[in-house]
Amino acid sequence: MVQVRKVVIVGAGHVGSHVALALIQSGQADDIVLIDILKEKAKGQAMDLDDGVSGALCRQDAAIRAGDYEELNDADILVMAFGRSRRPGETRLDMFDDSIRMADEVLAHLKQVDFKGIMVSISNPADIICEYIRRNMGWDSHRCFCTGTSLETYRLLRVLSHRTGYARRSIQGFCMGEHGNSSFVVWSSIFINGKPFADVLKEKPELAAVPLTVLQEEVKRAGDIEIDGKGCTEFGIANVACMIITAIFHDQKLVWPCSTALQGEYGERDVAAGVPCVIGKNGIEEILEMPIAAEEKEKFHASCDIIRGFLKRAEEL
C-alpha cells in the first residue's frame, strides 16, 4: 500500500514557501498544504510552486495547494513558519510580542483539529514559540520541536570551510543554546573528519592567528548581515527544515542540533534549547549529552536562563 507523505506548512511567506520548494525539488513530500491568514497569498504561492513541479530539478510529482487547518487531521508533518520578518537592528527576541499574538491565533485553530504527527517549528523567537505551542497543546516533546541552532550550525560549517579550505561535509561541529544572540559554538567538539580542531590550529599558525571569538562573531553576525542586506533569511532555514523532514520520513537517526524540552539533560530542566539530538521516524528519539567544556556549560546555562525568562513572560500574558 502506497503511503502518501503529507506536510502542512503554516505561513506562506519567505520561509514557508521555500520549505515547500525544497520539499518539492528533493521529492521528500507527496502532498503539501500551505495555510496562511492571507488566504489569497497562500493560493498564489501554491499555484506558483505548482508551476514548478514539472521542472527538471523535481524528482517526482507532488501535490501542492492552499488549505485550512482541517488538513492536519491526516498530516504527517506540521511546519510552523508564521510570523513577520526580522527588521534591521532587531534581535529575534524583539519579535516576542508579535509572535506570541500570532501563536495564540494559531493555537485557537490547532485545538479544533486532531493532529497526530510531528511538528517542526521555525517561527521566531524559535525556542520560545515552539515550547509555548507545545505546552499549550500538551504535546510530547519528541513530536514537537524546533530547528533551534541548526541554522547557526550551517553558518559555522560555512565559516570554518572558508577559513580552513576544507569541504563543509568534512567538518563536524555544532552550536548550542538559543537560536539567537546567546547561542555559541561548541569549540571543544569541532573536528575535521575526526581530527580535533584544536590540533589543526596547532599545525596551522595562520588559522590560530584568528581568535575563536572572531569566528564566533562571524557565525553570530551572519543573520544580521542577511537581514540588513535583503530583509529576511529564507534559503538556509528552508534546507534545514527539509533535511529534518527527510530524516523523519526515512528514519535516518540523524544526529543534529535541534531545540527540544530538557528534563535534566546538560543540567537544565523546564526549558527548551538547542542541543544535539537523534532524529528519526518518531521525531526526536534521543538527546545526546556530549562532553562540553566548563565555560561552554556556563554559556549554555546563561542561554537557557534567557529562554526560560521569556517562557515565563509568555505564560504570564
Secondary structure, DSSP 8 states (H G I E B T S, - for coil): -----EEEEE--SHHHHHHHHHHHHHT--SEEEEE-SSHHHHHHHHHHHHHTTTSTT-SS--EEEE--GGGGGG-SEEEE--S----TT--GGGGHHHHHHHHHHHHHHHTTS---SEEEE--SSHHHHHHHHHHHHT--GGGEEE-TTHHHHHHHHHHHHHHH---GGGEE--EEB-SSTT-EE-GGG-EETTEEHHHHHHH-HHHHTS-HHHHHHHHHHHHHHHHHHHS---HHHHHHHHHHHHHHHTT--EEEEEEEEEESGGG-EEEEEEEEEEEETTEEEEE------HHHHHHHHHHHHHHHHHHHHHHH-
